[in-house]
Each structure stands twice: as structure tokens, then as C-alpha cells.
Amino acid sequence: MNKDNISKSVIRRLPRYYRFLTELEENNTERVSSGKLAEIMRTTASQVRQDLNCFGGFGHQGYGYSVSKLKFEIAKILGLNNNFKAILVGAGHIGTAIAAHMNFEKLGFNLVGIFDNNKEIIGNKINELEILNEQDIEVFCESNDIDAAFLCIPKSSAFEIVQRLYDCGVKNFWNFTHYYIQGDYPEATVENVHLSDILMTLCYSMNEAIDNADAEENDE
């Protein structure tokens, strides 16, 4: 199996499979057909089979998929058992919410450090983790073998922070800033989160719905 040939769209659907399989497991569902999984995923049975066949299949014709086994296999594909060590930089509103409410252990990460440059909050704790001084990032990363950084800082601060982290060997980022990391570090692994982009996409969809409704009304 050559994972290099698997499209990003398939990979981005895997967390949804995992989430829905978790819900099925919690409801004591032991087996699920590709048709039922497609119904839950709002796609087609053919698409489900194609997606899963990229990684070896896991099902039997006429028998469906074992929910627990398929969930286990997808967790393994996603690397959720890797327990990657991560730090969070920026303990403002977004950073605090993420540190306080994300269940990182179930998502493949172990949040081991939180950093900020605001003297008023340095020393405070979020879920038993003390907010450390941003100036100490290098020492902390080098002594704790950090794998990834979650960036919840202003764009104006991001370039310097990424450069410092990169020099420490941290090359994986969950990026809530608007700094385009890949432009300066093309070999970095980055997942960008632009909340404004997501909201504008919602606005577009709502606008399209209004336009379609108006068009239907004019056709009557």
C-alpha cells in the first residue's frame, strides 16, 4: 500500500469516520454496513468502500465492518496512539479554550507545556499545566523532545516564534495565526486554522441559499 498516492480528501475524511464509529461503539453497535456508514457520513456506499480500500479494506462483502476493529484500524492509520509531545504558545482566549477543553490524549497528542509573554498570566495554571514564560521555550523544547507546537498568537509574533521553534527541531504546527509557515519552511508539516475563512464560507453558503430561494420564487 503506497500512502503517497492517497488523496488529501480521503485523509481528511478519516477523522469523521473515526468520530462516527466512536458514536456507534458508544451505542453498542457491533457491525455496520458500507451503506449505513455512507448514510451517516452523508456520502455513498461506493465512496466509503473506495476510501477504506485505500488502506486495505477491513470489511467483508455481505458482512460489513466490525465497528471496534474499523475504529482501531483508523486510529492506527491516523497515528492516534503516538502520544506526540506538544506545546501551546499563546494563552489568550483561543489558546486557553483549546488547552482547557481539547482531549489531546484521545487525539494523538500529549500537551506538556503552555507559554505566553503576558506577565500577568505567567504562573497561572490551565488543567494543572503552569503557563510558562515564552522566553524559556528553547530550554523546554530541547529538554522535553517536543514534536509539535500549537500556535495561538498574533501573526505579528508568529514569524519569530516559528523560527525559534524550528531551530529547536520543532517542525510540526497547528497554526491559528495568519502567518503562512509553509512559505518560509516548505518542509514543515502544518495544519492551518483560519476561523474567519470558515465563517466567510458559512456566509457564502447562506448567501447562496438566499439567491437560490429568490431564483425559485422568480421562476414561479
Secondary structure, DSSP 8 states (H G I E B T S, - for coil): --GGGS-HHHHHHHHHHHHHHHHHHHTT--EE-HHHHHHHHTS-HHHHHHHHHTTT---BTTTBEEHHHHHHHHHHHHTTTS-EEEEEE--SHHHHHHHHH--GGGGTEEEEEEEES-TTTTT-EETTEEEEEGGGHHHHHHHHT--EEEE-S-HHHHHHHHHHHHHTT--EEEE-SS--HHHH-TTSEEEE--HHHHHHHHHHHHHHHHHHHHHHHHH-
